[in-house]
């Protein structure tokens, strides 16, 4: 199976701007590849607070026990 790496700008991952697409993307990454949001963020040079802020706009917050935004 071949995976395509996400486009990066200045060594930072470009996240989707649309909160619903971001939610889907992040939850899929957490489910399939990462054991925590911190691991996902560190691996991809992303600030966890930025993700949390964007997803809080649509009423989602990170649940560490489930390792997903709910």
CHARMM-style PDB file with segment names, atoms N, HN, CA, C and O in Angstrom:
ATOM      1  N   UNK     1       0.841  -1.175   0.000  1.00  0.00      PROA
ATOM      2  CA  UNK     1       0.000   0.000   0.000  1.00  0.00      PROA
ATOM      3  C   UNK     1       0.885   1.238   0.000  1.00  0.00      PROA
ATOM      4  O   UNK     1       1.859   1.311   0.750  1.00  0.00      PROA
ATOM      5  N   UNK     2       0.551   2.201  -0.833  1.00  0.00      PROA
ATOM      6  HN  UNK     2      -0.240   2.142  -1.442  1.00  0.00      PROA
ATOM      7  CA  UNK     2       1.356   3.409  -0.973  1.00  0.00      PROA
ATOM      8  C   UNK     2       0.621   4.588  -0.342  1.00  0.00      PROA
ATOM      9  O   UNK     2      -0.575   4.775  -0.567  1.00  0.00      PROA
ATOM     10  N   UNK     3       1.333   5.372   0.439  1.00  0.00      PROA
ATOM     11  HN  UNK     3       2.305   5.220   0.622  1.00  0.00      PROA
ATOM     12  CA  UNK     3       0.761   6.549   1.075  1.00  0.00      PROA
ATOM     13  C   UNK     3       1.387   7.797   0.477  1.00  0.00      PROA
ATOM     14  O   UNK     3       2.576   7.818   0.158  1.00  0.00      PROA
ATOM     15  N   UNK     4       0.587   8.821   0.330  1.00  0.00      PROA
ATOM     16  HN  UNK     4      -0.378   8.803   0.588  1.00  0.00      PROA
ATOM     17  CA  UNK     4       1.065  10.098  -0.172  1.00  0.00      PROA
ATOM     18  C   UNK     4       1.286  11.014   1.021  1.00  0.00      PROA
ATOM     19  O   UNK     4       0.389  11.197   1.843  1.00  0.00      PROA
ATOM     20  N   UNK     5       2.464  11.582   1.114  1.00  0.00      PROA
ATOM     21  HN  UNK     5       3.193  11.433   0.446  1.00  0.00      PROA
ATOM     22  CA  UNK     5       2.764  12.500   2.211  1.00  0.00      PROA
ATOM     23  C   UNK     5       2.068  13.833   1.973  1.00  0.00      PROA
ATOM     24  O   UNK     5       1.953  14.297   0.839  1.00  0.00      PROA
ATOM     25  N   UNK     6       1.611  14.431   3.049  1.00  0.00      PROA
ATOM     26  HN  UNK     6       1.704  14.054   3.970  1.00  0.00      PROA
ATOM     27  CA  UNK     6       0.940  15.722   2.955  1.00  0.00      PROA
ATOM     28  C   UNK     6       1.940  16.797   2.550  1.00  0.00      PROA
ATOM     29  O   UNK     6       3.126  16.714   2.869  1.00  0.00      PROA
ATOM     30  N   UNK     7       1.450  17.794   1.851  1.00  0.00      PROA
ATOM     31  HN  UNK     7       0.486  17.861   1.592  1.00  0.00      PROA
ATOM     32  CA  UNK     7       2.278  18.929   1.431  1.00  0.00      PROA
ATOM     33  C   UNK     7       2.730  19.698   2.669  1.00  0.00      PROA
ATOM     34  O   UNK     7       1.941  19.950   3.580  1.00  0.00      PROA
ATOM     35  N   UNK     8       3.979  20.057   2.689  1.00  0.00      PROA
ATOM     36  HN  UNK     8       4.620  19.852   1.948  1.00  0.00      PROA
ATOM     37  CA  UNK     8       4.515  20.819   3.814  1.00  0.00      PROA
ATOM     38  C   UNK     8       5.071  22.145   3.325  1.00  0.00      PROA
ATOM     39  O   UNK     8       5.654  22.231   2.245  1.00  0.00      PROA
ATOM     40  N   UNK     9       4.883  23.171   4.132  1.00  0.00      PROA
ATOM     41  HN  UNK     9       4.410  23.101   5.011  1.00  0.00      PROA
ATOM     42  CA  UNK     9       5.447  24.483   3.852  1.00  0.00      PROA
ATOM     43  C   UNK     9       6.334  24.847   5.028  1.00  0.00      PROA
ATOM     44  O   UNK     9       5.880  24.878   6.172  1.00  0.00      PROA
ATOM     45  N   UNK    10       7.600  25.122   4.745  1.00  0.00      PROA
ATOM     46  HN  UNK    10       7.969  25.097   3.816  1.00  0.00      PROA
ATOM     47  CA  UNK    10       8.562  25.465   5.794  1.00  0.00      PROA
ATOM     48  C   UNK    10       8.575  24.434   6.909  1.00  0.00      PROA
ATOM     49  O   UNK    10       8.643  24.781   8.088  1.00  0.00      PROA
ATOM     50  N   UNK    11       8.510  23.169   6.530  1.00  0.00      PROA
ATOM     51  HN  UNK    11       8.455  22.887   5.573  1.00  0.00      PROA
ATOM     52  CA  UNK    11       8.576  22.057   7.471  1.00  0.00      PROA
ATOM     53  C   UNK    11       7.340  21.944   8.367  1.00  0.00      PROA
ATOM     54  O   UNK    11       7.352  21.180   9.333  1.00  0.00      PROA
ATOM     55  N   UNK    12       6.287  22.686   8.065  1.00  0.00      PROA
ATOM     56  HN  UNK    12       6.278  23.306   7.280  1.00  0.00      PROA
ATOM     57  CA  UNK    12       5.035  22.567   8.799  1.00  0.00      PROA
ATOM     58  C   UNK    12       3.990  22.003   7.856  1.00  0.00      PROA
ATOM     59  O   UNK    12       3.930  22.368   6.682  1.00  0.00      PROA
ATOM     60  N   UNK    13       3.174  21.117   8.379  1.00  0.00      PROA
ATOM     61  HN  UNK    13       3.223  20.821   9.333  1.00  0.00      PROA
ATOM     62  CA  UNK    13       2.135  20.503   7.588  1.00  0.00      PROA
ATOM     63  C   UNK    13       1.022  21.513   7.303  1.00  0.00      PROA
ATOM     64  O   UNK    13       0.649  22.293   8.179  1.00  0.00      PROA
ATOM     65  N   UNK    14       0.501  21.496   6.094  1.00  0.00      PROA
ATOM     66  HN  UNK    14       0.804  20.863   5.382  1.00  0.00      PROA
ATOM     67  CA  UNK    14      -0.637  22.335   5.751  1.00  0.00      PROA
ATOM     68  C   UNK    14      -1.907  21.602   6.143  1.00  0.00      PROA
ATOM     69  O   UNK    14      -2.209  20.532   5.614  1.00  0.00      PROA
ATOM     70  N   UNK    15      -2.638  22.181   7.064  1.00  0.00      PROA
ATOM     71  HN  UNK    15      -2.392  23.050   7.493  1.00  0.00      PROA
ATOM     72  CA  UNK    15      -3.893  21.576   7.505  1.00  0.00      PROA
ATOM     73  C   UNK    15      -5.050  22.130   6.685  1.00  0.00      PROA
ATOM     74  O   UNK    15      -4.999  23.272   6.227  1.00  0.00      PROA
ATOM     75  N   UNK    16      -6.091  21.327   6.497  1.00  0.00      PROA
ATOM     76  HN  UNK    16      -6.133  20.399   6.869  1.00  0.00      PROA
ATOM     77  CA  UNK    16      -7.276  21.849   5.810  1.00  0.00      PROA
ATOM     78  C   UNK    16      -7.853  23.039   6.574  1.00  0.00      PROA
ATOM     79  O   UNK    16      -7.873  23.027   7.805  1.00  0.00      PROA
ATOM     80  N   UNK    17      -8.320  24.056   5.867  1.00  0.00      PROA
ATOM     81  HN  UNK    17      -8.304  24.065   4.868  1.00  0.00      PROA
ATOM     82  CA  UNK    17      -8.905  25.231   6.512  1.00  0.00      PROA
ATOM     83  C   UNK    17     -10.334  24.995   6.961  1.00  0.00      PROA
ATOM     84  O   UNK    17     -10.759  25.538   7.980  1.00  0.00      PROA
ATOM     85  N   UNK    18     -11.073  24.201   6.226  1.00  0.00      PROA
ATOM     86  HN  UNK    18     -10.727  23.759   5.398  1.00  0.00      PROA
ATOM     87  CA  UNK    18     -12.464  23.911   6.577  1.00  0.00      PROA
ATOM     88  C   UNK    18     -12.501  23.035   7.829  1.00  0.00      PROA
ATOM     89  O   UNK    18     -11.915  21.952   7.834  1.00  0.00      PROA
ATOM     90  N   UNK    19     -13.175  23.481   8.890  1.00  0.00      PROA
ATOM     91  HN  UNK    19     -13.651  24.361   8.887  1.00  0.00      PROA
ATOM     92  CA  UNK    19     -13.178  22.725  10.144  1.00  0.00      PROA
ATOM     93  C   UNK    19     -13.719  21.293  10.017  1.00  0.00      PROA
ATOM     94  O   UNK    19     -13.216  20.388  10.684  1.00  0.00      PROA
ATOM     95  N   UNK    20     -14.723  21.078   9.179  1.00  0.00      PROA
ATOM     96  HN  UNK    20     -15.131  21.812   8.637  1.00  0.00      PROA
ATOM     97  CA  UNK    20     -15.279  19.724   9.025  1.00  0.00      PROA
ATOM     98  C   UNK    20     -14.286  18.791   8.325  1.00  0.00      PROA
ATOM     99  O   UNK    20     -14.164  17.620   8.686  1.00  0.00      PROA
ATOM    100  N   UNK    21     -13.589  19.312   7.335  1.00  0.00      PROA
ATOM    101  HN  UNK    21     -13.689  20.263   7.041  1.00  0.00      PROA
ATOM    102  CA  UNK    21     -12.573  18.505   6.651  1.00  0.00      PROA
ATOM    103  C   UNK    21     -11.402  18.253   7.594  1.00  0.00      PROA
ATOM    104  O   UNK    21     -10.842  17.157   7.623  1.00  0.00      PROA
ATOM    105  N   UNK    22     -11.037  19.274   8.362  1.00  0.00      PROA
ATOM    106  HN  UNK    22     -11.492  20.165   8.338  1.00  0.00      PROA
ATOM    107  CA  UNK    22      -9.975  19.123   9.352  1.00  0.00      PROA
ATOM    108  C   UNK    22     -10.341  18.050  10.371  1.00  0.00      PROA
ATOM    109  O   UNK    22      -9.507  17.211  10.712  1.00  0.00      PROA
ATOM    110  N   UNK    23     -11.567  18.068  10.853  1.00  0.00      PROA
ATOM    111  HN  UNK    23     -12.245  18.749  10.575  1.00  0.00      PROA
ATOM    112  CA  UNK    23     -12.038  17.060  11.806  1.00  0.00      PROA
ATOM    113  C   UNK    23     -11.882  15.654  11.234  1.00  0.00      PROA
ATOM    114  O   UNK    23     -11.339  14.767  11.892  1.00  0.00      PROA
ATOM    115  N   UNK    24     -12.347  15.460  10.034  1.00  0.00      PROA
ATOM    116  HN  UNK    24     -12.788  16.181   9.499  1.00  0.00      PROA
ATOM    117  CA  UNK    24     -12.251  14.153   9.389  1.00  0.00      PROA
ATOM    118  C   UNK    24     -10.801  13.727   9.219  1.00  0.00      PROA
ATOM    119  O   UNK    24     -10.441  12.585   9.505  1.00  0.00      PROA
ATOM    120  N   UNK    25      -9.973  14.653   8.752  1.00  0.00      PROA
ATOM    121  HN  UNK    25     -10.266  15.581   8.520  1.00  0.00      PROA
ATOM    122  CA  UNK    25      -8.566  14.345   8.518  1.00  0.00      PROA
ATOM    123  C   UNK    25      -7.845  13.967   9.813  1.00  0.00      PROA
ATOM    124  O   UNK    25      -7.173  12.938   9.882  1.00  0.00      PROA
ATOM    125  N   UNK    26      -7.990  14.808  10.835  1.00  0.00      PROA
ATOM    126  HN  UNK    26      -8.536  15.644  10.780  1.00  0.00      PROA
ATOM    127  CA  UNK    26      -7.279  14.569  12.094  1.00  0.00      PROA
ATOM    128  C   UNK    26      -7.761  13.280  12.756  1.00  0.00      PROA
ATOM    129  O   UNK    26      -6.943  12.481  13.212  1.00  0.00      PROA
ATOM    130  N   UNK    27      -9.071  13.066  12.815  1.00  0.00      PROA
ATOM    131  HN  UNK    27      -9.736  13.715  12.444  1.00  0.00      PROA
ATOM    132  CA  UNK    27      -9.570  11.840  13.447  1.00  0.00      PROA
ATOM    133  C   UNK    27      -9.115  10.590  12.695  1.00  0.00      PROA
ATOM    134  O   UNK    27      -8.838   9.562  13.312  1.00  0.00      PROA
ATOM    135  N   UNK    28      -9.038  10.673  11.389  1.00  0.00      PROA
ATOM    136  HN  UNK    28      -9.263  11.508  10.888  1.00  0.00      PROA
ATOM    137  CA  UNK    28      -8.539   9.530  10.605  1.00  0.00      PROA
ATOM    138  C   UNK    28      -7.070   9.276  10.916  1.00  0.00      PROA
ATOM    139  O   UNK    28      -6.664   8.129  11.101  1.00  0.00      PROA
ATOM    140  N   UNK    29      -6.275  10.330  10.976  1.00  0.00      PROA
ATOM    141  HN  UNK    29      -6.605  11.262  10.826  1.00  0.00      PROA
ATOM    142  CA  UNK    29      -4.858  10.181  11.297  1.00  0.00      PROA
ATOM    143  C   UNK    29      -4.682   9.582  12.694  1.00  0.00      PROA
ATOM    144  O   UNK    29      -3.854   8.692  12.892  1.00  0.00      PROA
ATOM    145  N   UNK    30      -5.457  10.069  13.653  1.00  0.00      PROA
ATOM    146  HN  UNK    30      -6.130  10.792  13.492  1.00  0.00      PROA
ATOM    147  CA  UNK    30      -5.364   9.558  15.017  1.00  0.00      PROA
ATOM    148  C   UNK    30      -5.766   8.088  15.074  1.00  0.00      PROA
ATOM    149  O   UNK    30      -5.117   7.289  15.748  1.00  0.00      PROA
ATOM    150  N   UNK    31      -6.819   7.740  14.377  1.00  0.00      PROA
ATOM    151  HN  UNK    31      -7.346   8.390  13.829  1.00  0.00      PROA
ATOM    152  CA  UNK    31      -7.293   6.356  14.366  1.00  0.00      PROA
ATOM    153  C   UNK    31      -6.272   5.408  13.719  1.00  0.00      PROA
ATOM    154  O   UNK    31      -6.013   4.320  14.234  1.00  0.00      PROA
ATOM    155  N   UNK    32      -5.701   5.831  12.595  1.00  0.00      PROA
ATOM    156  HN  UNK    32      -5.911   6.715  12.178  1.00  0.00      PROA
ATOM    157  CA  UNK    32      -4.878   4.929  11.795  1.00  0.00      PROA
ATOM    158  C   UNK    32      -3.387   4.938  12.121  1.00  0.00      PROA
ATOM    159  O   UNK    32      -2.709   3.934  11.902  1.00  0.00      PROA
ATOM    160  N   UNK    33      -2.857   6.057  12.642  1.00  0.00      PROA
ATOM    161  HN  UNK    33      -3.407   6.873  12.820  1.00  0.00      PROA
ATOM    162  CA  UNK    33      -1.407   6.166  12.748  1.00  0.00      PROA
ATOM    163  C   UNK    33      -0.839   6.635  14.082  1.00  0.00      PROA
ATOM    164  O   UNK    33       0.328   6.370  14.370  1.00  0.00      PROA
ATOM    165  N   UNK    34      -1.622   7.319  14.899  1.00  0.00      PROA
ATOM    166  HN  UNK    34      -2.570   7.534  14.666  1.00  0.00      PROA
ATOM    167  CA  UNK    34      -1.059   7.958  16.096  1.00  0.00      PROA
ATOM    168  C   UNK    34      -1.818   7.566  17.363  1.00  0.00      PROA
ATOM    169  O   UNK    34      -3.037   7.398  17.347  1.00  0.00      PROA
ATOM    170  N   UNK    35      -1.082   7.426  18.446  1.00  0.00      PROA
ATOM    171  HN  UNK    35      -0.091   7.563  18.459  1.00  0.00      PROA
ATOM    172  CA  UNK    35      -1.694   7.040  19.718  1.00  0.00      PROA
ATOM    173  C   UNK    35      -2.151   8.239  20.542  1.00  0.00      PROA
ATOM    174  O   UNK    35      -2.792   8.069  21.579  1.00  0.00      PROA
ATOM    175  N   UNK    36      -1.822   9.460  20.086  1.00  0.00      PROA
ATOM    176  HN  UNK    36      -1.301   9.598  19.243  1.00  0.00      PROA
ATOM    177  CA  UNK    36      -2.263  10.663  20.802  1.00  0.00      PROA
ATOM    178  C   UNK    36      -2.191  11.873  19.877  1.00  0.00      PROA
ATOM    179  O   UNK    36      -1.502  11.855  18.857  1.00  0.00      PROA
ATOM    180  N   UNK    37      -2.917  12.921  20.253  1.00  0.00      PROA
ATOM    181  HN  UNK    37      -3.477  12.935  21.081  1.00  0.00      PROA
ATOM    182  CA  UNK    37      -2.865  14.166  19.501  1.00  0.00      PROA
ATOM    183  C   UNK    37      -1.469  14.764  19.572  1.00  0.00      PROA
ATOM    184  O   UNK    37      -0.978  15.322  18.590  1.00  0.00      PROA
ATOM    185  N   UNK    38      -0.837  14.650  20.712  1.00  0.00      PROA
ATOM    186  HN  UNK    38      -1.236  14.196  21.509  1.00  0.00      PROA
ATOM    187  CA  UNK    38       0.518  15.187  20.876  1.00  0.00      PROA
ATOM    188  C   UNK    38       1.506  14.508  19.932  1.00  0.00      PROA
ATOM    189  O   UNK    38       2.367  15.168  19.350  1.00  0.00      PROA
ATOM    190  N   UNK    39       1.383  13.201  19.783  1.00  0.00      PROA
ATOM    191  HN  UNK    39       0.684  12.665  20.256  1.00  0.00      PROA
ATOM    192  CA  UNK    39       2.265  12.466  18.868  1.00  0.00      PROA
ATOM    193  C   UNK    39       2.030  12.914  17.423  1.00  0.00      PROA
ATOM    194  O   UNK    39       2.982  13.138  16.675  1.00  0.00      PROA
ATOM    195  N   UNK    40       0.769  13.043  17.040  1.00  0.00      PROA
ATOM    196  HN  UNK    40      -0.004  12.861  17.648  1.00  0.00      PROA
ATOM    197  CA  UNK    40       0.424  13.522  15.699  1.00  0.00      PROA
ATOM    198  C   UNK    40       1.010  14.909  15.455  1.00  0.00      PROA
ATOM    199  O   UNK    40       1.624  15.160  14.418  1.00  0.00      PROA
ATOM    200  N   UNK    41       0.815  15.805  16.419  1.00  0.00      PROA
ATOM    201  HN  UNK    41       0.317  15.601  17.261  1.00  0.00      PROA
ATOM    202  CA  UNK    41       1.290  17.181  16.280  1.00  0.00      PROA
ATOM    203  C   UNK    41       2.811  17.251  16.216  1.00  0.00      PROA
ATOM    204  O   UNK    41       3.368  17.958  15.376  1.00  0.00      PROA
ATOM    205  N   UNK    42       3.477  16.525  17.094  1.00  0.00      PROA
ATOM    206  HN  UNK    42       3.024  15.951  17.777  1.00  0.00      PROA
ATOM    207  CA  UNK    42       4.941  16.543  17.123  1.00  0.00      PROA
ATOM    208  C   UNK    42       5.525  15.988  15.832  1.00  0.00      PROA
ATOM    209  O   UNK    42       6.449  16.573  15.267  1.00  0.00      PROA
ATOM    210  N   UNK    43       5.000  14.881  15.368  1.00  0.00      PROA
ATOM    211  HN  UNK    43       4.250  14.406  15.827  1.00  0.00      PROA
ATOM    212  CA  UNK    43       5.494  14.246  14.148  1.00  0.00      PROA
ATOM    213  C   UNK    43       5.331  15.159  12.937  1.00  0.00      PROA
ATOM    214  O   UNK    43       6.164  15.153  12.031  1.00  0.00      PROA
ATOM    215  N   UNK    44       4.254  15.942  12.928  1.00  0.00      PROA
ATOM    216  HN  UNK    44       3.578  15.946  13.664  1.00  0.00      PROA
ATOM    217  CA  UNK    44       3.936  16.776  11.775  1.00  0.00      PROA
ATOM    218  C   UNK    44       4.230  18.256  11.984  1.00  0.00      PROA
ATOM    219  O   UNK    44       3.822  19.089  11.175  1.00  0.00      PROA
ATOM    220  N   UNK    45       4.939  18.591  13.069  1.00  0.00      PROA
ATOM    221  HN  UNK    45       5.270  17.915  13.727  1.00  0.00      PROA
ATOM    222  CA  UNK    45       5.301  19.982  13.380  1.00  0.00      PROA
ATOM    223  C   UNK    45       4.089  20.907  13.386  1.00  0.00      PROA
ATOM    224  O   UNK    45       4.084  21.957  12.743  1.00  0.00      PROA
ATOM    225  N   UNK    46       3.063  20.494  14.126  1.00  0.00      PROA
ATOM    226  HN  UNK    46       3.068  19.641  14.648  1.00  0.00      PROA
ATOM    227  CA  UNK    46       1.823  21.251  14.231  1.00  0.00      PROA
ATOM    228  C   UNK    46       1.589  21.573  15.702  1.00  0.00      PROA
ATOM    229  O   UNK    46       1.912  20.769  16.577  1.00  0.00      PROA
ATOM    230  N   UNK    47       1.034  22.737  15.971  1.00  0.00      PROA
ATOM    231  HN  UNK    47       0.772  23.390  15.260  1.00  0.00      PROA
ATOM    232  CA  UNK    47       0.688  23.134  17.321  1.00  0.00      PROA
ATOM    233  C   UNK    47      -0.672  22.535  17.703  1.00  0.00      PROA
ATOM    234  O   UNK    47      -1.658  22.747  16.998  1.00  0.00      PROA
ATOM    235  N   UNK    48      -0.732  21.793  18.806  1.00  0.00      PROA
ATOM    236  HN  UNK    48       0.069  21.620  19.379  1.00  0.00      PROA
ATOM    237  CA  UNK    48      -1.995  21.163  19.225  1.00  0.00      PROA
ATOM    238  C   UNK    48      -3.072  22.205  19.523  1.00  0.00      PROA
ATOM    239  O   UNK    48      -4.251  21.970  19.260  1.00  0.00      PROA
ATOM    240  N   UNK    49      -2.676  23.348  20.068  1.00  0.00      PROA
ATOM    241  HN  UNK    49      -1.718  23.539  20.282  1.00  0.00      PROA
ATOM    242  CA  UNK    49      -3.664  24.384  20.387  1.00  0.00      PROA
ATOM    243  C   UNK    49      -4.350  24.911  19.132  1.00  0.00      PROA
ATOM    244  O   UNK    49      -5.537  25.235  19.169  1.00  0.00      PROA
ATOM    245  N   UNK    50      -3.631  25.001  18.041  1.00  0.00      PROA
ATOM    246  HN  UNK    50      -2.667  24.738  18.011  1.00  0.00      PROA
ATOM    247  CA  UNK    50      -4.217  25.460  16.782  1.00  0.00      PROA
ATOM    248  C   UNK    50      -5.313  24.509  16.328  1.00  0.00      PROA
ATOM    249  O   UNK    50      -6.395  24.945  15.934  1.00  0.00      PROA
ATOM    250  N   UNK    51      -5.037  23.215  16.381  1.00  0.00      PROA
ATOM    251  HN  UNK    51      -4.158  22.861  16.700  1.00  0.00      PROA
ATOM    252  CA  UNK    51      -6.029  22.209  15.990  1.00  0.00      PROA
ATOM    253  C   UNK    51      -7.239  22.288  16.918  1.00  0.00      PROA
ATOM    254  O   UNK    51      -8.382  22.304  16.461  1.00  0.00      PROA
ATOM    255  N   UNK    52      -6.982  22.338  18.206  1.00  0.00      PROA
ATOM    256  HN  UNK    52      -6.054  22.325  18.578  1.00  0.00      PROA
ATOM    257  CA  UNK    52      -8.073  22.388  19.190  1.00  0.00      PROA
ATOM    258  C   UNK    52      -8.944  23.623  18.996  1.00  0.00      PROA
ATOM    259  O   UNK    52     -10.169  23.536  19.081  1.00  0.00      PROA
ATOM    260  N   UNK    53      -8.323  24.771  18.736  1.00  0.00      PROA
ATOM    261  HN  UNK    53      -7.328  24.841  18.667  1.00  0.00      PROA
ATOM    262  CA  UNK    53      -9.073  26.015  18.524  1.00  0.00      PROA
ATOM    263  C   UNK    53      -9.953  25.932  17.283  1.00  0.00      PROA
ATOM    264  O   UNK    53     -11.122  26.315  17.321  1.00  0.00      PROA
ATOM    265  N   UNK    54      -9.395  25.433  16.187  1.00  0.00      PROA
ATOM    266  HN  UNK    54      -8.445  25.122  16.157  1.00  0.00      PROA
ATOM    267  CA  UNK    54     -10.169  25.330  14.948  1.00  0.00      PROA
ATOM    268  C   UNK    54     -11.358  24.402  15.102  1.00  0.00      PROA
ATOM    269  O   UNK    54     -12.438  24.681  14.581  1.00  0.00      PROA
ATOM    270  N   UNK    55     -11.166  23.291  15.820  1.00  0.00      PROA
ATOM    271  HN  UNK    55     -10.289  23.065  16.243  1.00  0.00      PROA
ATOM    272  CA  UNK    55     -12.252  22.331  15.959  1.00  0.00      PROA
ATOM    273  C   UNK    55     -13.256  22.731  17.041  1.00  0.00      PROA
ATOM    274  O   UNK    55     -14.400  22.276  17.022  1.00  0.00      PROA
ATOM    275  N   UNK    56     -12.840  23.569  17.971  1.00  0.00      PROA
ATOM    276  HN  UNK    56     -11.911  23.939  17.986  1.00  0.00      PROA
ATOM    277  CA  UNK    56     -13.787  24.046  18.979  1.00  0.00      PROA
ATOM    278  C   UNK    56     -14.825  24.964  18.351  1.00  0.00      PROA
ATOM    279  O   UNK    56     -15.928  25.106  18.880  1.00  0.00      PROA
ATOM    280  N   UNK    57     -14.488  25.584  17.234  1.00  0.00      PROA
ATOM    281  HN  UNK    57     -13.592  25.469  16.804  1.00  0.00      PROA
ATOM    282  CA  UNK    57     -15.420  26.461  16.504  1.00  0.00      PROA
ATOM    283  C   UNK    57     -16.678  25.690  16.102  1.00  0.00      PROA
ATOM    284  O   UNK    57     -17.773  26.252  16.088  1.00  0.00      PROA
ATOM    285  N   UNK    58     -16.525  24.420  15.779  1.00  0.00      PROA
ATOM    286  HN  UNK    58     -15.635  23.964  15.790  1.00  0.00      PROA
ATOM    287  CA  UNK    58     -17.674  23.610  15.372  1.00  0.00      PROA
ATOM    288  C   UNK    58     -18.130  22.669  16.493  1.00  0.00      PROA
ATOM    289  O   UNK    58     -18.885  21.725  16.259  1.00  0.00      PROA
ATOM    290  N   UNK    59     -17.659  22.943  17.710  1.00  0.00      PROA
ATOM    291  HN  UNK    59     -17.046  23.710  17.901  1.00  0.00      PROA
ATOM    292  CA  UNK    59     -18.163  22.224  18.874  1.00  0.00      PROA
ATOM    293  C   UNK    59     -17.470  20.915  19.207  1.00  0.00      PROA
ATOM    294  O   UNK    59     -18.034  20.088  19.924  1.00  0.00      PROA
ATOM    295  N   UNK    60     -16.258  20.707  18.703  1.00  0.00      PROA
ATOM    296  HN  UNK    60     -15.800  21.379  18.121  1.00  0.00      PROA
ATOM    297  CA  UNK    60     -15.532  19.470  18.985  1.00  0.00      PROA
ATOM    298  C   UNK    60     -14.358  19.742  19.910  1.00  0.00      PROA
ATOM    299  O   UNK    60     -13.716  20.789  19.834  1.00  0.00      PROA
ATOM    300  N   UNK    61     -14.091  18.783  20.785  1.00  0.00      PROA
ATOM    301  HN  UNK    61     -14.613  17.933  20.848  1.00  0.00      PROA
ATOM    302  CA  UNK    61     -12.904  18.872  21.631  1.00  0.00      PROA
ATOM    303  C   UNK    61     -12.239  17.505  21.685  1.00  0.00      PROA
ATOM    304  O   UNK    61     -12.876  16.473  21.473  1.00  0.00      PROA
ATOM    305  N   UNK    62     -10.948  17.523  21.971  1.00  0.00      PROA
ATOM    306  HN  UNK    62     -10.430  18.361  22.142  1.00  0.00      PROA
ATOM    307  CA  UNK    62     -10.162  16.289  21.983  1.00  0.00      PROA
ATOM    308  C   UNK    62     -10.450  15.479  23.232  1.00  0.00      PROA
ATOM    309  O   UNK    62     -10.435  16.005  24.345  1.00  0.00      PROA
ATOM    310  N   UNK    63     -10.713  14.197  23.039  1.00  0.00      PROA
ATOM    311  HN  UNK    63     -10.725  13.770  22.135  1.00  0.00      PROA
ATOM    312  CA  UNK    63     -10.921  13.254  24.134  1.00  0.00      PROA
ATOM    313  C   UNK    63      -9.732  12.302  24.105  1.00  0.00      PROA
ATOM    314  O   UNK    63      -9.635  11.449  23.223  1.00  0.00      PROA
ATOM    315  N   UNK    64      -8.823  12.449  25.075  1.00  0.00      PROA
ATOM    316  HN  UNK    64      -8.901  13.142  25.791  1.00  0.00      PROA
ATOM    317  CA  UNK    64      -7.589  11.640  25.115  1.00  0.00      PROA
ATOM    318  C   UNK    64      -7.893  10.164  25.305  1.00  0.00      PROA
ATOM    319  O   UNK    64      -7.191   9.312  24.760  1.00  0.00      PROA
ATOM    320  N   UNK    65      -8.921   9.855  26.063  1.00  0.00      PROA
ATOM    321  HN  UNK    65      -9.492  10.547  26.505  1.00  0.00      PROA
ATOM    322  CA  UNK    65      -9.271   8.447  26.312  1.00  0.00      PROA
ATOM    323  C   UNK    65      -9.691   7.747  25.030  1.00  0.00      PROA
ATOM    324  O   UNK    65      -9.350   6.585  24.810  1.00  0.00      PROA
ATOM    325  N   UNK    66     -10.431   8.451  24.186  1.00  0.00      PROA
ATOM    326  HN  UNK    66     -10.708   9.395  24.365  1.00  0.00      PROA
ATOM    327  CA  UNK    66     -10.872   7.885  22.902  1.00  0.00      PROA
ATOM    328  C   UNK    66      -9.872   8.162  21.774  1.00  0.00      PROA
ATOM    329  O   UNK    66      -9.950   7.561  20.702  1.00  0.00      PROA
ATOM    330  N   UNK    67      -8.930   9.082  22.028  1.00  0.00      PROA
ATOM    331  HN  UNK    67      -8.866   9.571  22.898  1.00  0.00      PROA
ATOM    332  CA  UNK    67      -7.955   9.530  21.041  1.00  0.00      PROA
ATOM    333  C   UNK    67      -8.643  10.015  19.767  1.00  0.00      PROA
ATOM    334  O   UNK    67      -8.321   9.595  18.655  1.00  0.00      PROA
ATOM    335  N   UNK    68      -9.597  10.911  19.973  1.00  0.00      PROA
ATOM    336  HN  UNK    68      -9.858  11.252  20.876  1.00  0.00      PROA
ATOM    337  CA  UNK    68     -10.299  11.504  18.839  1.00  0.00      PROA
ATOM    338  C   UNK    68     -11.036  12.747  19.293  1.00  0.00      PROA
ATOM    339  O   UNK    68     -11.241  12.966  20.487  1.00  0.00      PROA
ATOM    340  N   UNK    69     -11.424  13.547  18.337  1.00  0.00      PROA
ATOM    341  HN  UNK    69     -11.257  13.369  17.367  1.00  0.00      PROA
ATOM    342  CA  UNK    69     -12.251  14.720  18.620  1.00  0.00      PROA
ATOM    343  C   UNK    69     -13.711  14.295  18.599  1.00  0.00      PROA
ATOM    344  O   UNK    69     -14.178  13.651  17.659  1.00  0.00      PROA
ATOM    345  N   UNK    70     -14.422  14.672  19.661  1.00  0.00      PROA
ATOM    346  HN  UNK    70     -14.043  15.195  20.425  1.00  0.00      PROA
ATOM    347  CA  UNK    70     -15.847  14.323  19.780  1.00  0.00      PROA
ATOM    348  C   UNK    70     -16.660  15.558  20.118  1.00  0.00      PROA
ATOM    349  OT1 UNK    70     -17.880  15.474  20.261  1.00  0.00      PROA
TER     350      UNK     70
END
